[in-house]
Amino acid sequence: MDNHFKLKNGSGNLCYRGCGIQDKQLNTYDWLADIPGNAEEQEIVEVQFKNTRKGYFKNSNKLKLEKGDIVAVEASPGHDIGTVTLTGRLVPLQMKKANLKPDTEIKRIYRKAKPTDIEKYEEAKAKEHDTMIRSRQIALSLNLNMKIGDVEYQGDGNKAIFYYIADERVDFRQLIKVLAEVFRVRIEMKQIGARQEAGRIGGIGPCGRELCCATWMTNFVSVSTSAARYQDISLNPQKLAGQCAKLKCCLNYEVDVYVESQKRFPSKEITLETTEGTFYFFKADILKGLITYSSDKNFMANAVTISTRRAFEIINMNKRGEKPENLMDVDGRSEDKRLVDLVEQESLTRFDKKKQNNRKKKKKQGNVKEGIVENNNPTKNTHTQEGKNTNRNKNRNKRVGDSREKQPGELPKNKSNEKKTSTQNPQ
């Protein structure tokens, strides 16, 4: 069996062993899989557990492991069940990316999971949802300001990890005692953020695609309102907040482009002096390089939109003590363009107008075609055709009469003569 797939553009081959089996943002492509001798290096193996938890373990028993193998690994206490997701030379690089220190204790892999191990794991996993609901009720009865978002049982069922969200510091010592008595397992509490919770739950964003935190994001960078200010986005909490009730991560995607573009703009504090008056900065289209100035400082009045090049020209003229007649270019053109109504873009009936116009056009085309067919019908157009023939004969006779030779004694026809005869012989 050929282990390589040729790319469509012909630039090389793609090894199927490099494709990961992880879900969503945990997926890693092993670009070293097709290197000779990579499969033999299995000293350290990457193992994935439920949700977004990964770990690195020593293969001390020299087991022949591949991606997708279910293994039993060392845990405290007992053992845990996970899936092998990465082997070979890429594992040390991933450990370096995860900021694991060299002196970190690395646990070992016991064996490949047996059927009895998998049965225990499935039984423990089936209790997770009921445990989460019960733990929320206990936390509410203890008046703790926290939310338990998920519960993960260890593979052997001897330990449970409770993931919770809290805005402030929570004293959950009493909660741990109650949970240990109720569920009779070892309890471990882990605090996560709102973004991590949204990544676990998943959902659809306002862009129509699945949430970034649930698909590919692994590191969460802090987002501030300054990112919205640089992009001239209105500070509306309902628009800026995502499903996690925090600022959207996508605000950081284009900040660098806007910051770089704003370096080519004049300062907002600079006013433009013309013979018509003083103009103040009102708004700017950063990506198009246009600035709108207003004659009033507080509200929009006599607005004129010009390019950044024209703005710097006027600023240099003002520094020399000169004032142009107006803000427009020398040829009298303004850079103002038709503004797009953003409210209309979100309307549910924004496509109906186009459909109605298309229907009207189709009707007009149909009427024109029907009219052409009627004119080609000989039965319907006999009268009009006869009228055209009589008019054509009259014009031909008139031309023949004008071109014939004048008879002797015949007076030339003249309008004045016709008038005289009509007056002399009244009827």
C-alpha positions in Angstrom: 0.0 0.0 0.0 1.3 3.4 -1.0 1.7 5.6 2.1 1.8 8.9 0.3 -0.8 11.0 -1.3 0.2 13.4 -4.2 -0.8 17.0 -3.8 -2.9 18.5 -6.5 -0.5 21.3 -7.4 2.3 18.7 -7.9 4.6 20.3 -5.3 5.2 17.1 -3.3 3.6 14.3 -1.4 1.5 14.2 1.8 2.1 11.3 4.2 -1.1 9.9 5.6 0.7 9.0 8.9 1.1 12.7 9.6 -2.6 13.4 9.8 -3.8 13.6 13.4 -6.8 12.0 15.0 -7.5 14.7 17.5 -10.7 16.8 17.5 -10.8 20.5 16.7 -8.1 22.7 18.1 -6.0 19.8 19.5 -5.2 18.5 16.0 -1.5 18.4 15.1 -0.1 17.5 11.7 3.1 15.4 12.1 5.3 16.9 9.3 8.1 14.6 10.3 6.2 11.4 9.8 7.7 10.5 6.4 11.3 10.9 7.6 13.1 7.5 7.7 13.5 6.3 11.3 10.9 8.6 12.8 8.5 5.7 13.7 11.3 3.9 15.7 11.8 6.9 18.1 9.1 6.3 20.7 10.8 7.2 23.9 8.2 9.9 24.8 4.6 9.7 23.5 1.8 12.3 23.5 -1.5 11.1 25.0 -4.8 12.9 24.9 -7.6 12.6 27.4 -11.1 14.0 27.5 -11.6 17.6 26.4 -8.5 19.7 25.9 -6.2 17.8 28.3 -3.0 16.3 27.0 0.1 14.7 28.6 3.5 13.4 27.7 4.6 9.9 29.0 7.6 7.7 28.8 7.4 4.5 26.9 9.6 2.6 29.3 8.2 -0.8 28.3 9.3 -0.2 24.7 5.8 -0.8 23.4 5.1 -0.4 19.7 2.6 2.4 19.6 0.9 4.2 16.8 -1.6 7.0 16.6 -5.0 5.9 17.8 -3.9 3.3 20.3 -5.7 3.4 23.7 -3.2 3.1 26.5 -3.2 2.9 30.3 -0.9 5.5 31.8 0.4 6.3 35.3 -1.8 8.6 37.4 -2.0 9.6 41.1 -3.6 7.5 42.3 -4.2 4.5 40.0 -4.1 4.7 36.3 -5.8 6.8 33.6 -7.0 5.9 30.0 -6.0 8.0 27.0 -5.4 7.9 23.3 -2.0 8.2 21.6 -2.0 11.3 19.4 1.7 11.8 18.5 4.9 9.8 18.3 8.4 10.3 16.9 10.7 13.3 16.7 7.9 15.9 16.8 7.1 15.1 20.5 10.1 17.0 22.0 9.2 20.0 19.9 5.6 19.9 21.2 6.9 19.6 24.8 9.0 22.7 24.2 6.0 24.5 22.9 4.0 23.5 26.0 6.7 25.1 28.1 7.6 21.9 30.0 10.7 22.4 32.1 13.5 19.8 31.7 13.3 18.8 35.4 9.6 18.1 35.1 8.7 14.5 36.2 7.4 12.5 33.3 5.1 9.6 34.1 5.2 6.4 32.2 2.9 4.2 30.1 1.8 0.9 31.7 0.3 -1.0 28.8 -2.1 -1.0 26.0 -5.7 -0.8 27.4 -7.4 -4.1 28.0 -11.1 -4.7 27.5 -11.6 -4.5 31.3 -9.8 -1.2 31.4 -12.1 0.2 28.7 -15.2 -1.1 30.5 -14.3 0.7 33.7 -13.5 3.9 31.7 -16.9 3.8 30.0 -18.7 3.3 33.3 -16.9 6.2 34.9 -17.6 8.4 31.9 -21.3 7.7 32.1 -21.5 9.2 35.6 -19.9 12.5 34.6 -23.1 14.4 33.7 -25.1 13.4 36.8 -22.1 14.2 39.0 -21.9 17.7 37.4 -25.6 18.4 38.1 -25.4 17.1 41.7 -22.2 19.1 42.4 -23.9 22.3 41.2 -26.7 21.8 43.6 -24.2 21.3 46.5 -22.3 24.4 45.5 -25.5 26.4 45.5 -26.5 25.1 48.9 -23.1 26.3 50.3 -23.7 29.8 48.8 -20.5 29.6 46.7 -20.2 32.2 43.9 -19.0 29.7 41.3 -20.2 27.6 38.4 -19.1 24.0 37.8 -18.8 23.7 34.0 -17.6 20.2 33.5 -16.6 17.0 35.4 -14.0 14.5 34.2 -13.5 11.1 35.8 -10.2 9.3 35.7 -10.0 6.1 33.7 -10.1 3.8 36.7 -12.9 5.9 38.4 -10.9 6.7 41.6 -10.6 10.4 40.9 -12.8 13.2 39.5 -11.6 16.6 38.2 -14.2 19.4 38.6 -13.7 22.4 36.3 -15.3 25.6 37.6 -15.6 29.3 36.7 -15.5 32.1 39.3 -15.0 35.8 39.1 -13.5 36.0 42.6 -11.4 33.8 44.9 -13.6 31.0 46.2 -13.0 29.0 49.4 -14.1 25.5 48.4 -12.6 23.5 51.2 -16.0 22.7 52.6 -17.2 21.9 49.1 -14.4 19.3 48.6 -15.3 17.6 51.8 -19.0 17.3 50.9 -18.2 16.1 47.3 -15.8 13.4 48.7 -18.4 12.1 51.0 -21.2 12.1 48.4 -19.2 10.6 45.4 -16.5 8.6 47.4 -13.7 9.6 45.0 -10.7 11.8 45.2 -11.6 15.4 44.3 -9.5 17.8 42.3 -10.7 21.4 41.5 -9.4 23.3 38.4 -10.4 26.8 37.6 -10.9 27.8 33.9 -11.8 31.0 32.2 -14.9 32.0 30.3 -13.2 31.5 27.0 -12.1 28.0 27.9 -15.6 27.2 28.8 -16.9 28.5 25.5 -14.3 26.4 23.7 -15.5 23.3 25.5 -19.2 23.9 24.8 -18.8 25.2 21.3 -21.3 27.2 19.2 -21.8 29.4 16.1 -20.4 32.9 16.0 -22.0 36.0 14.4 -19.9 35.4 11.3 -21.8 32.2 10.7 -18.8 29.9 11.4 -17.9 27.8 14.4 -16.2 29.5 17.3 -12.5 30.0 16.9 -11.9 28.9 20.5 -13.7 25.6 19.7 -11.9 24.9 16.4 -8.2 26.0 16.3 -7.3 28.4 19.1 -5.1 27.0 21.8 -3.6 30.2 23.4 -5.9 32.9 24.5 -4.5 36.5 24.2 -6.1 39.2 26.3 -8.4 41.5 24.4 -8.9 45.2 25.3 -11.2 47.9 24.2 -8.3 49.8 22.6 -8.4 47.2 19.8 -11.9 48.5 19.0 -10.9 52.1 19.2 -8.0 51.6 16.7 -10.6 50.1 14.2 -13.1 52.9 14.8 -15.7 50.3 16.1 -18.5 51.7 18.3 -18.0 50.6 21.9 -21.3 48.7 22.1 -21.0 45.9 24.6 -23.7 43.8 22.9 -21.7 44.0 19.6 -18.2 43.5 21.0 -19.0 40.7 23.4 -18.9 37.1 22.3 -20.8 34.0 23.6 -18.4 33.9 26.6 -19.6 37.4 27.6 -16.0 38.6 27.1 -14.6 40.8 24.3 -14.4 38.9 21.0 -11.0 37.3 20.2 -11.4 38.4 16.5 -10.9 42.0 17.6 -7.1 41.3 17.7 -6.9 39.9 14.2 -6.8 43.2 12.2 -5.4 45.6 14.9 -1.9 45.5 13.4 -3.2 46.5 10.0 -5.2 49.4 11.3 -2.3 50.6 13.5 0.1 50.5 10.5 -2.4 52.4 8.3 -3.1 55.1 10.9 0.6 56.1 10.7 -0.2 57.6 7.3 -3.0 59.8 8.7 -2.6 63.3 10.2 -3.3 63.9 13.8 -7.0 64.3 14.8 -6.2 67.5 16.7 -5.0 69.4 13.6 -7.5 71.7 12.0 -7.6 72.8 8.4 -7.8 76.5 7.6 -9.5 77.7 4.4 -10.9 80.9 3.1 -14.4 79.4 3.8 -13.5 78.8 7.5 -12.0 76.3 9.8 -12.6 72.5 9.4 -12.3 69.9 12.2 -11.6 66.2 12.0 -14.9 64.2 12.2 -14.2 60.6 11.1 -11.8 58.6 8.9 -12.0 55.5 6.7 -8.6 54.0 7.5 -8.4 51.3 4.9 -9.5 53.6 2.0 -7.3 56.5 3.2 -10.2 59.0 3.4 -10.9 61.7 6.0 -14.1 63.6 6.6 -13.9 67.1 8.0 -16.7 69.2 9.4 -17.1 72.9 9.8 -18.5 72.5 13.3 -16.5 70.9 16.1 -19.4 69.2 17.9 -21.6 67.9 15.1 -21.4 67.1 11.4 -22.0 70.2 9.3 -20.8 71.0 5.8 -18.9 67.7 5.7 -16.2 67.3 3.1 -14.3 64.0 2.5 -10.8 64.3 1.2 -7.8 62.0 0.8 -4.8 61.9 3.2 -2.7 63.4 0.4 -4.9 66.4 0.1 -5.1 66.8 3.9 -1.3 66.9 4.2 -1.2 69.5 1.3 -3.5 71.8 3.2 -1.6 71.3 6.4 1.7 72.3 4.7 -0.1 75.4 3.1 -1.4 76.4 6.5 2.2 76.2 7.9 3.4 78.6 5.2 0.5 81.0 6.0 -1.5 80.1 2.9 -5.2 79.2 2.8 -6.9 77.3 -0.1 -10.3 78.3 -1.2 -11.8 75.0 -0.1 -10.8 71.5 0.9 -11.4 69.9 -2.4 -8.7 69.2 -5.0 -7.5 71.7 -7.5 -9.8 70.3 -10.2 -12.8 70.9 -7.7 -13.5 67.2 -7.0 -14.2 65.8 -3.6 -13.4 62.4 -2.4 -16.8 61.9 -0.8 -18.4 58.7 -1.8 -21.8 57.2 -1.1 -22.0 55.8 2.4 -23.2 52.3 3.0 -26.1 51.9 5.3 -25.0 49.3 7.8 -28.5 49.0 9.2 -29.8 48.0 5.8 -27.2 45.2 5.5 -28.7 43.5 8.5 -32.3 43.7 7.3 -34.1 40.5 6.5 -35.8 42.0 3.5 -32.7 43.4 1.8 -32.9 40.9 -1.0 -36.6 41.5 -1.8 -36.0 44.7 -3.8 -33.6 42.9 -6.1 -36.1 40.1 -6.7 -38.9 42.6 -7.5 -36.7 44.5 -10.0 -35.8 41.2 -11.7 -39.4 40.2 -12.0 -40.3 43.6 -13.6 -37.5 43.2 -16.1 -38.7 39.7 -17.0 -42.2 41.0 -17.5 -41.0 43.8 -19.8 -38.9 41.4 -21.8 -41.9 39.1 -22.2 -44.2 42.0 -23.4 -41.6 43.0 -25.9 -41.4 39.5 -27.3 -45.2 39.2 -27.5 -45.3 42.5 -29.5 -42.8 41.2 -32.0 -44.8 38.0 -32.5 -48.0 40.0 -33.1 -46.3 42.2 -35.8 -45.1 39.0 -37.5 -48.7 37.6 -37.6 -50.1 38.3 -41.2 -53.8 38.0 -40.1 -53.6 40.7 -37.5 -51.6 43.2 -39.5 -53.4 43.2 -42.9 -54.8 46.7 -42.3 -51.6 48.2 -41.3 -49.8 46.6 -44.2 -52.3 47.9 -46.7 -52.0 51.4 -45.2 -48.2 51.2 -45.7 -48.6 50.1 -49.3 -51.0 53.0 -50.2 -48.7 55.5 -48.6 -45.8 54.0 -50.5 -47.7 54.3 -53.8 -48.7 57.9 -53.1 -45.1 58.9 -52.5 -44.0 57.1 -55.6 -46.6 58.9 -57.8 -45.6 62.2 -56.3 -42.0 61.7 -57.1 -42.9 60.6 -60.7 -45.1 63.7 -61.2 -42.3 66.0 -60.0 -39.7 64.5 -62.2 -41.8 64.5 -65.5 -41.2 67.2 -68.1 -43.2 70.4 -68.0 -45.9 70.7 -70.7 -46.1 73.9 -72.9 -48.5 76.5 -71.5 -48.5 74.9 -68.1 -48.0 77.1 -65.2 -45.6 76.1 -62.4 -47.3 75.0 -59.3 -46.8 77.5 -56.5 -48.3 78.0 -53.1 -49.1 81.6 -53.9 -51.0 80.7 -57.0 -52.9 78.1 -55.1 -53.9 80.7 -52.5 -55.0 83.1 -55.3 -57.2 80.5 -57.0 -58.8 79.5 -53.7 -59.6 83.2 -52.9 -61.0 83.9 -56.5 -63.3 80.9 -56.6 -64.8 80.5 -53.1 -67.1 77.5 -52.8 
